[in-house]
Amino acid sequence: MNDKELDLKMLENADNETMKQIAENCPASDVEMERMFAMSRKIYNERNKESNNKDNIEVSGVEHYRKPVWQKFAAIAAALVITGGAVAGGMFFMKNRNTFNNDPLPVATDPATSPSTKTVEGCPFGDISNDKVKMSGSAYLPSVIDVSSDTLKFTADSFNKGKWTELSEAFTTEEDYVTLFIYNNGAPYQLVFYYYNSDDSQKVSIKYSDGKNIRYFTGDEVIKKAAQALGLAGATDTSLDTMIILEEPYNDLVHKVWEKNLSEKDNSQANTAEEVEVPRLVDVEYKLAKVQLQERGLNYNIVKKSDNTVPPGYVIRTEPAEGTLVNKEAVITLYVSAEDTSADSDNGNTEVSAEDAELIAKAQQLYEKAIETDLKYGRSAPQYFNIDTKNCFTQVDGPTLSYVYDITLDELRAQYHEIFCDRYAENNTTIEKYYYIHNDQLCWLTGNPGVDPYLESTTVTRVLRKTDDEIFFEVEKHYSDFRFIVHIEDFEPYTETDEFSVVIQPDDSWKVGKFNNPQPN
Amino acid sequence: MTHEEYKKTYKRSKEEAQRRIFSEYFKYVYTIVFSRLRSCASREDIEECVGDVFADVYIYYDSSKAVNDDISGFIGVIARNKAADMYRKLTHQRFTFISVDDEDVPEQEAPENTEADYEKKELRSSLMNCISLLGEPDSTIIMQKYFFMRSSKEIAEKVSLTPEAVRMRCSRALKKLREKLTAMNISL
């Protein structure tokens, strides 16, 4: 064993109890956990499809089992019922989005009544099963993802089996649903699938485009099911690794999605430069937006706002706006469309004067700083100060303490009060609770703080009132994530409101006045 | 999570029910899988294996078998088996029986109550004890760096320090740990 290394191989085959102990230091991040959770659900869904059709399949081992195609059909029918809602939501969003497909607008009417030229069996563009194929769909615009090999095989099979009827005239469309981008050895083309209603049933029409020529088709039941399956695959198979976020202008996508290094470009931007560009997040589902920000090393803050033009849960705008260069770890405010649009706008909650908006933004910063500082001098102190926690000692009937070196109680108090004003007595509680003098030596209260509700975000929402030298704000605390909580009964995400005040100093700077730390300290 | 709770949550949302199981046992499963595969698998393989384990666990809950509150023992067995499968797949071992002389094969946990087993357990618990005595955040840094093989940058995010501070603390903590281990006459 050399000086720099430590070989912990002996822990590899530890017993279950030791494993639990090691697991306390599990390093997986939220993004990794989400990825694994999505993976587990995907495998689970595949297994369930199999066992529904074949009761006696033993589900164990990691051997990959390739399903017969007909089983997928049955499963798709069942899955459609479940995810139909999600897709419909995405379609609503698509309505407001005309720039994405900017081929010349077709002129004729219903595909069913359009004169057809010929019907062919088999895919008119050749077999795509061995091609490189990407896709985009209503549910996750403006992103493009790789089509997984399983999905591609099924799609190609269906395309080859289905009947394609070429139309001599263009059709006006219902909502476009799924777009496939096929690389075709450097001569790429795209297929846009549309749904339309005819004779009480839904049918599918297809627009082919290679950037120059456009052709129109309708497809039979087999092709329709393939398109539906693609939409579902998009909803469940989305792998963030292969995802490309498209940027405007959305022209010439046929070629653009294959531009080399498109995906690498995104990553390198995030990794090399100290400054990061704020990505385009408007009209993106806010959970997806959060992941994008995290991947770029940016922090976020969510503000819910009512907006009639953006579906609930989607981002209305960001602050700073897209394209702005910001330092890594900067906080980006995501304004997310809230569900209850009418009530909010009636209350005038969303109408904030420019002056107040400035105060609120400044208060938000101070509030976050206050949380951080309060924790720094409280439970997180060993990360910042020289505290000998490994030799902590318990007094008889007293707290467990650790010696603090290199700083005095007065210095600590002074530093703490650089942020916190002494107008409120409770602003002394953190220092008083955590620090003791024992044998003439400064000590820190040592102990396991226990498990906390996980604070996802805080939002200073409005100015409540002002006095000569103090401004009171309303702040919302969102406890909306229970991933860090073990053994909790029926946890529902919740939001609490609280009052927060800043005291204006003689030099016009602000200090924290009334404050309750939303993170237990 | 009891089966009763699972069913209740399941009625409201299947995903939520599964997420609760996942949250409860994730660290444990990840650690077991990682332990077995850390020498040979990529992170992607490990993540796939973890997903695979949980897929089985969900099915187990679905099938009404999970009547106990704590099924970590059972989950541990699934995790160990899946990881072993993956290990074989990755190291291209075609046969499930393995030579005891083969040095590449990690040792299997010996049957209980043997002397060797007891000694190893003691050694492990002493080691874990020494590491935990380093205090936070040093013990976390040491475990994440040398067992979970994370970079200083990744650890920095977890413990809210800068990567430089992590490196600094890490080398100091390592020195302390070595002193402790030497004092206890443990060599790794």
Chai-1 contact restraints between the chains, C-beta under 6 A:
chainA,res_idxA,chainB,res_idxB,connection_type,confidence,min_distance_angstrom,max_distance_angstrom,comment,restraint_id
A,M1,B,L188,contact,1.0,0.0,6.0,A-B,restraint_1
A,L6,B,Y146,contact,1.0,0.0,6.0,A-B,restraint_2
A,D7,B,L188,contact,1.0,0.0,6.0,A-B,restraint_3
A,L8,B,Y146,contact,1.0,0.0,6.0,A-B,restraint_4
A,L8,B,F147,contact,1.0,0.0,6.0,A-B,restraint_5
A,E12,B,S35,contact,1.0,0.0,6.0,A-B,restraint_6
A,E12,B,P106,contact,1.0,0.0,6.0,A-B,restraint_7
A,N13,B,P106,contact,1.0,0.0,6.0,A-B,restraint_8
A,N13,B,E107,contact,1.0,0.0,6.0,A-B,restraint_9
A,N13,B,E109,contact,1.0,0.0,6.0,A-B,restraint_10
A,A14,B,R124,contact,1.0,0.0,6.0,A-B,restraint_11
A,N16,B,G76,contact,1.0,0.0,6.0,A-B,restraint_12
A,T18,B,R124,contact,1.0,0.0,6.0,A-B,restraint_13
A,M19,B,T31,contact,1.0,0.0,6.0,A-B,restraint_14
A,M19,B,I32,contact,1.0,0.0,6.0,A-B,restraint_15
A,Q21,B,M128,contact,1.0,0.0,6.0,A-B,restraint_16
A,I22,B,T31,contact,1.0,0.0,6.0,A-B,restraint_17
A,A23,B,K27,contact,1.0,0.0,6.0,A-B,restraint_18
A,A23,B,Y28,contact,1.0,0.0,6.0,A-B,restraint_19
A,A23,B,T31,contact,1.0,0.0,6.0,A-B,restraint_20
A,N25,B,T140,contact,1.0,0.0,6.0,A-B,restraint_21
A,N25,B,M143,contact,1.0,0.0,6.0,A-B,restraint_22
A,N25,B,Q144,contact,1.0,0.0,6.0,A-B,restraint_23
A,C26,B,K27,contact,1.0,0.0,6.0,A-B,restraint_24
A,C26,B,Y30,contact,1.0,0.0,6.0,A-B,restraint_25
A,C26,B,T31,contact,1.0,0.0,6.0,A-B,restraint_26
A,P27,B,Q144,contact,1.0,0.0,6.0,A-B,restraint_27
A,P27,B,F148,contact,1.0,0.0,6.0,A-B,restraint_28
A,P27,B,R150,contact,1.0,0.0,6.0,A-B,restraint_29
A,A28,B,Y30,contact,1.0,0.0,6.0,A-B,restraint_30
A,M36,B,E47,contact,1.0,0.0,6.0,A-B,restraint_31
A,M36,B,V50,contact,1.0,0.0,6.0,A-B,restraint_32
A,M36,B,G51,contact,1.0,0.0,6.0,A-B,restraint_33
A,F37,B,F22,contact,1.0,0.0,6.0,A-B,restraint_34
A,M39,B,G51,contact,1.0,0.0,6.0,A-B,restraint_35
A,S40,B,G51,contact,1.0,0.0,6.0,A-B,restraint_36
A,S40,B,F54,contact,1.0,0.0,6.0,A-B,restraint_37
A,S40,B,A55,contact,1.0,0.0,6.0,A-B,restraint_38
A,I43,B,G51,contact,1.0,0.0,6.0,A-B,restraint_39
A,I43,B,D52,contact,1.0,0.0,6.0,A-B,restraint_40
A,I43,B,A55,contact,1.0,0.0,6.0,A-B,restraint_41
A,Y44,B,A55,contact,1.0,0.0,6.0,A-B,restraint_42
A,Y44,B,Y58,contact,1.0,0.0,6.0,A-B,restraint_43
A,R47,B,A55,contact,1.0,0.0,6.0,A-B,restraint_44
A,G61,B,D85,contact,1.0,0.0,6.0,A-B,restraint_45
A,V62,B,D52,contact,1.0,0.0,6.0,A-B,restraint_46
A,V62,B,D85,contact,1.0,0.0,6.0,A-B,restraint_47
A,V62,B,M86,contact,1.0,0.0,6.0,A-B,restraint_48
A,Q383,B,P137,contact,1.0,0.0,6.0,A-B,restraint_49
A,T389,B,G135,contact,1.0,0.0,6.0,A-B,restraint_50
A,K390,B,L133,contact,1.0,0.0,6.0,A-B,restraint_51
A,K390,B,G135,contact,1.0,0.0,6.0,A-B,restraint_52
A,R483,B,S23,contact,1.0,0.0,6.0,A-B,restraint_53
A,V486,B,E24,contact,1.0,0.0,6.0,A-B,restraint_54
